[in-house]
Amino acid sequence: MTALNIKNEEVVKLIKELAELHGESMTAVVTVAVREKLERDRKPEINEQRMQYWLDFGRRARESTDPKWLAVDTDELLYDEKGLPK
């Protein structure tokens, strides 16, 4: 097992305070803190507000577009009968 020697007095003070608040050992609170931080950092960050903006944008764009244009086969506009770009 590798020992961890923390030489930063502020960090040690914070760990002790957290351990006392929770009635746990310093090792236990460090373990929980590191696990929680890893859990947060491993999850992809989803900006709900930005996601909702783009969903609303797409909805508004679709609602404001002529339905005839939405029915157009874009392949016919971009490619000839041989599948080559026009």
GUFI-691136 format. One record per residue (C-alpha): residue in one letter; chain; z, y, x. Coordinates in steps of 0.1 Angstrom, whole numbers. Example, Ala and Ser with C-alpha at 12.3 -4.5 7.8 and 13.67 -1.06 7.14 Angstrom:
BEGIN
- A,A,78,-45,123;
- S,A,71,-11,137;
***
This chain:
BEGIN
- M,A,0,0,0;
- T,A,-9,35,13;
- A,A,19,61,12;
- L,A,12,96,-1;
- N,A,30,123,18;
- I,A,28,156,0;
- K,A,36,185,23;
- N,A,30,213,-2;
- E,A,64,225,-14;
- E,A,50,240,-47;
- V,A,34,207,-56;
- V,A,66,188,-49;
- K,A,86,213,-70;
- L,A,61,209,-99;
- I,A,62,171,-97;
- K,A,100,171,-97;
- E,A,101,195,-127;
- L,A,77,174,-147;
- A,A,96,142,-138;
- E,A,128,158,-150;
- L,A,112,170,-183;
- H,A,100,135,-190;
- G,A,129,116,-176;
- E,A,106,96,-154;
- S,A,101,91,-117;
- M,A,79,114,-96;
- T,A,55,85,-90;
- A,A,52,79,-128;
- V,A,44,115,-136;
- V,A,19,117,-108;
- T,A,2,85,-120;
- V,A,0,97,-156;
- A,A,-13,132,-145;
- V,A,-40,117,-123;
- R,A,-51,92,-150;
- E,A,-53,119,-176;
- K,A,-73,142,-153;
- L,A,-97,113,-144;
- E,A,-101,105,-181;
- R,A,-111,142,-189;
- D,A,-134,145,-159;
- R,A,-152,112,-166;
- K,A,-161,122,-201;
- P,A,-193,142,-205;
- E,A,-186,178,-215;
- I,A,-200,186,-248;
- N,A,-202,222,-258;
- E,A,-200,219,-296;
- Q,A,-209,256,-301;
- R,A,-241,253,-280;
- M,A,-251,220,-296;
- Q,A,-246,235,-331;
- Y,A,-267,266,-321;
- W,A,-296,244,-312;
- L,A,-293,221,-342;
- D,A,-294,252,-364;
- F,A,-323,267,-344;
- G,A,-343,235,-350;
- R,A,-335,235,-387;
- R,A,-345,271,-391;
- A,A,-377,266,-371;
- R,A,-386,236,-393;
- E,A,-378,255,-425;
- S,A,-399,285,-415;
- T,A,-429,264,-404;
- D,A,-459,259,-427;
- P,A,-456,223,-441;
- K,A,-494,219,-435;
- W,A,-488,225,-398;
- L,A,-461,199,-396;
- A,A,-485,174,-410;
- V,A,-511,180,-383;
- D,A,-517,151,-359;
- T,A,-512,169,-325;
- D,A,-530,141,-307;
- E,A,-562,152,-324;
- L,A,-557,187,-312;
- L,A,-550,178,-276;
- Y,A,-571,147,-269;
- D,A,-607,136,-276;
- E,A,-617,103,-292;
- K,A,-615,86,-257;
- G,A,-579,98,-253;
- L,A,-588,124,-227;
- P,A,-575,159,-227;
- K,A,-597,184,-245;
***
